[in-house]
Amino acid sequence: MSTLKDELSSSSLKCSQYNSVDELARKFVEDFKLLLDRDFPASAAPGPLEIERAGHLAFQESRSRVYIGRKHYFDKINEHFSKPNPGPIVVVAESGLGKSALMANWMVQYAGGDDGRHLVISNYIGCTAASTDLGRLLRRVCAEIQDFWKIDKPIPTELPKLIEKFPEWLNEADARGGCTILFDAINQLESKDDAHLLRWLPRKFPASVRVLVSTTPGTCLQSLRDRDWNAMTVEPLTTEERKNLIEEYLGQYGKKLTQAQLQR
């Protein structure tokens, strides 16, 4: 042991002497704090906007790991957005039919944003605590626009003023290159402030602002009926698609079912 100590002391490694286990523990904690401060300085800690963004992107990534391609839905969305000034598109499906997975995979594969000018904002309502609150949802969209283009302009804090100014923020994005905004599962918004009546959602959007909205049948869908927006309905998976989904999902973990189990 003494030979090892001598070799370590004479090496280029940083060595510290200690006389007790308590002293060793104290030195360890001090050094570990120095490492944390060096590699993760407090000044680099993520802010509220970054934390909320990370929550939505983590949800998006989780829904795009395994997806049974239903390309005709992607084709319909892409065809819609290829038109000049297309307006929003609404995706309708009952709960559990994979509309969030569809939206997530379209956002990953087709939404763009790689040119540095086109902003992409994913809102998966219900994936974070803040996302179901209408005011916090709208403020987040405005904050993403503000942050992306470094716009020196205050964002209202009161909901009525925020709803009033929301179209102006969309115009700011349109003037700077445009954006794609996803509002997935708007039916999961808290019903306070008449959120499900969708008066907060403009009827018309600037030409370069692409908007995707998804909802289940119900109040939100009824509120959209009188808008001249394109809509498509997601159908349940076929038996073959369900089998493929099970096989691909279990395959991530090196597992599989027998043919007899798949037939159940």
C-alpha positions in Angstrom: 0.0 0.0 0.0 2.8 2.4 0.8 4.4 1.7 -2.6 1.1 2.6 -4.3 0.8 5.8 -2.3 4.3 6.8 -3.3 3.6 6.1 -7.0 0.4 8.1 -6.9 2.1 11.0 -5.1 4.9 11.2 -7.7 2.6 11.0 -10.6 0.9 13.9 -12.4 -2.4 13.1 -10.7 -3.8 15.5 -8.1 -3.4 13.9 -4.7 -4.7 15.0 -1.3 -3.7 13.8 2.1 -6.3 13.0 4.8 -6.1 11.8 8.3 -9.6 10.3 8.8 -12.6 9.0 7.0 -14.6 12.2 7.9 -11.8 14.3 6.3 -11.9 12.1 3.2 -15.7 12.6 2.9 -15.3 16.4 3.3 -12.6 16.5 0.6 -14.7 14.3 -1.7 -17.7 16.6 -1.4 -15.6 19.7 -2.0 -14.0 18.3 -5.1 -17.3 17.0 -6.4 -18.9 20.5 -6.0 -16.0 22.0 -7.9 -16.6 19.5 -10.8 -20.3 20.4 -10.8 -19.6 24.1 -10.9 -17.1 23.6 -13.7 -19.2 21.4 -15.9 -22.6 22.7 -15.0 -22.3 26.3 -14.0 -25.3 28.0 -12.5 -25.2 30.6 -15.3 -25.9 27.8 -17.8 -28.9 26.4 -16.0 -32.0 26.1 -18.3 -34.7 28.7 -17.9 -38.5 28.1 -17.7 -38.9 28.3 -21.5 -36.1 25.7 -22.1 -37.5 23.4 -19.4 -41.0 23.5 -20.9 -39.6 23.0 -24.4 -37.6 20.0 -23.3 -40.7 18.4 -21.9 -42.6 18.7 -25.2 -39.6 17.5 -27.2 -39.1 14.5 -24.9 -42.8 13.5 -25.3 -42.4 13.9 -29.1 -39.3 11.7 -29.1 -41.2 9.0 -27.1 -44.0 8.9 -29.6 -41.7 8.7 -32.6 -39.6 5.7 -31.5 -41.9 3.1 -32.9 -44.4 4.1 -35.5 -46.2 2.1 -38.1 -46.1 4.3 -41.1 -49.5 5.4 -42.4 -48.1 7.4 -45.2 -51.4 8.5 -46.6 -52.0 10.7 -43.6 -48.5 12.3 -44.0 -49.3 12.8 -47.7 -52.6 14.5 -46.9 -50.9 16.9 -44.5 -48.1 17.7 -46.9 -50.5 18.2 -49.7 -52.5 20.7 -47.6 -49.4 22.7 -46.6 -48.1 22.8 -50.2 -50.9 25.1 -51.1 -50.5 28.9 -50.9 -51.9 30.3 -47.6 -53.4 26.9 -46.7 -54.7 27.7 -43.2 -54.7 25.1 -40.4 -55.5 21.4 -40.7 -57.4 19.5 -38.0 -56.7 15.9 -37.1 -59.6 14.1 -35.4 -59.5 10.8 -33.6 -60.9 9.0 -30.6 -58.5 8.7 -27.7 -56.0 5.9 -28.1 -56.0 5.7 -31.9 -52.5 7.2 -32.3 -53.1 10.8 -33.3 -50.3 12.1 -31.0 -47.9 9.5 -32.6 -49.0 10.6 -36.0 -48.5 14.3 -35.2 -45.1 13.6 -33.5 -43.8 11.6 -36.5 -45.0 14.3 -39.0 -43.3 17.0 -36.9 -40.0 15.0 -36.8 -40.0 14.0 -40.5 -41.6 16.9 -42.3 -42.0 20.1 -40.2 -38.6 21.4 -41.2 -36.7 24.1 -39.3 -33.2 23.1 -40.4 -32.7 26.3 -42.4 -32.4 28.4 -39.3 -35.2 30.7 -40.4 -38.3 28.5 -39.9 -39.4 28.0 -36.3 -41.0 24.8 -35.2 -43.1 24.8 -32.0 -44.5 21.5 -30.7 -47.3 21.7 -28.1 -48.4 18.3 -26.8 -51.1 19.4 -24.4 -51.1 17.3 -21.3 -47.5 16.2 -21.5 -46.4 18.9 -18.9 -48.3 20.5 -16.0 -48.1 23.9 -17.7 -49.3 22.8 -21.1 -53.0 22.4 -20.0 -53.3 26.0 -18.9 -54.4 28.2 -21.8 -52.6 31.3 -20.6 -49.3 29.5 -20.1 -49.7 27.7 -23.5 -50.1 31.0 -25.4 -47.3 32.7 -23.5 -45.0 29.8 -24.4 -45.8 30.1 -28.1 -45.1 33.9 -27.9 -42.0 33.3 -25.9 -40.7 30.8 -28.5 -41.2 33.4 -31.3 -39.6 36.1 -29.1 -36.6 33.8 -28.3 -36.0 32.5 -31.8 -35.8 35.9 -33.4 -34.7 37.9 -30.4 -37.6 40.2 -30.6 -37.5 43.1 -28.1 -41.2 43.2 -27.3 -43.0 42.4 -24.0 -45.4 39.5 -23.8 -48.7 40.2 -22.0 -49.3 38.4 -18.8 -53.1 38.8 -18.5 -55.0 36.3 -20.6 -57.5 38.7 -22.3 -54.6 40.9 -23.5 -52.6 37.8 -24.4 -55.4 36.6 -26.6 -55.7 40.0 -28.2 -52.0 40.2 -29.0 -51.5 36.6 -30.0 -52.2 37.3 -33.7 -49.5 40.1 -33.6 -46.9 37.6 -32.5 -47.9 35.3 -35.3 -47.4 38.2 -37.7 -44.0 38.7 -36.2 -43.1 35.1 -37.1 -44.6 35.5 -40.6 -42.4 38.5 -41.3 -39.2 36.7 -40.3 -39.5 33.4 -42.1 -42.6 31.7 -40.8 -43.2 28.9 -38.4 -45.0 25.6 -37.9 -47.1 25.3 -34.7 -48.6 22.1 -33.4 -51.5 22.1 -30.9 -52.0 18.4 -30.1 -54.9 17.3 -28.0 -56.6 20.7 -27.5 -59.4 18.8 -25.8 -57.0 18.3 -22.9 -56.9 22.0 -22.1 -58.4 23.0 -18.8 -62.0 24.1 -19.5 -61.6 27.3 -17.5 -61.6 30.6 -19.4 -63.8 29.0 -22.1 -60.7 27.4 -23.5 -62.7 24.7 -25.3 -64.7 27.3 -27.2 -61.4 28.2 -29.0 -62.0 31.9 -29.2 -58.3 32.3 -28.4 -57.4 30.5 -31.7 -57.4 32.9 -34.6 -59.7 32.0 -37.5 -57.1 33.0 -40.1 -53.3 32.7 -39.9 -50.5 34.4 -41.8 -49.4 32.7 -45.0 -46.1 31.3 -43.7 -47.5 30.2 -40.3 -48.5 26.5 -40.6 -50.8 25.2 -37.9 -51.8 21.6 -37.0 -54.5 21.0 -34.5 -55.7 17.7 -33.1 -58.7 16.8 -31.0 -61.1 14.1 -30.0 -64.8 14.4 -30.9 -66.5 16.7 -28.4 -66.7 20.4 -27.5 -63.5 21.5 -29.2 -64.4 19.8 -32.4 -67.8 21.4 -32.3 -66.2 24.7 -31.9 -64.2 24.1 -35.1 -67.1 23.0 -37.2 -68.0 26.6 -38.3 -64.4 27.3 -39.5 -63.5 26.6 -43.1 -60.5 24.4 -42.1 -59.4 21.2 -43.7 -59.9 18.1 -41.5 -59.0 14.5 -41.6 -60.1 11.6 -39.4 -57.6 9.0 -38.1 -59.0 5.4 -38.4 -58.1 2.5 -36.0 -55.1 0.4 -36.9 -55.8 -2.7 -39.0 -55.1 -6.1 -37.6 -51.8 -6.3 -39.6 -50.8 -2.9 -38.4 -51.4 -3.8 -34.8 -49.3 -6.9 -35.2 -46.4 -4.9 -36.7 -46.7 -2.3 -33.9 -46.4 -5.0 -31.2 -43.5 -6.7 -32.9 -41.5 -3.4 -33.4 -42.2 -2.2 -29.9 -41.2 -5.4 -28.2 -38.2 -5.7 -30.6 -36.7 -2.6 -28.9 -36.2 -4.7 -25.8 -35.2 -8.0 -27.5 -38.6 -9.5 -26.9 -41.3 -11.1 -29.1 -44.6 -12.9 -28.9 -45.4 -16.3 -30.4 -47.7 -16.4 -33.4 -50.4 -17.9 -31.1 -50.1 -14.9 -28.7 -50.2 -12.5 -31.6 -53.5 -14.1 -32.8 -55.3 -13.4 -29.5 
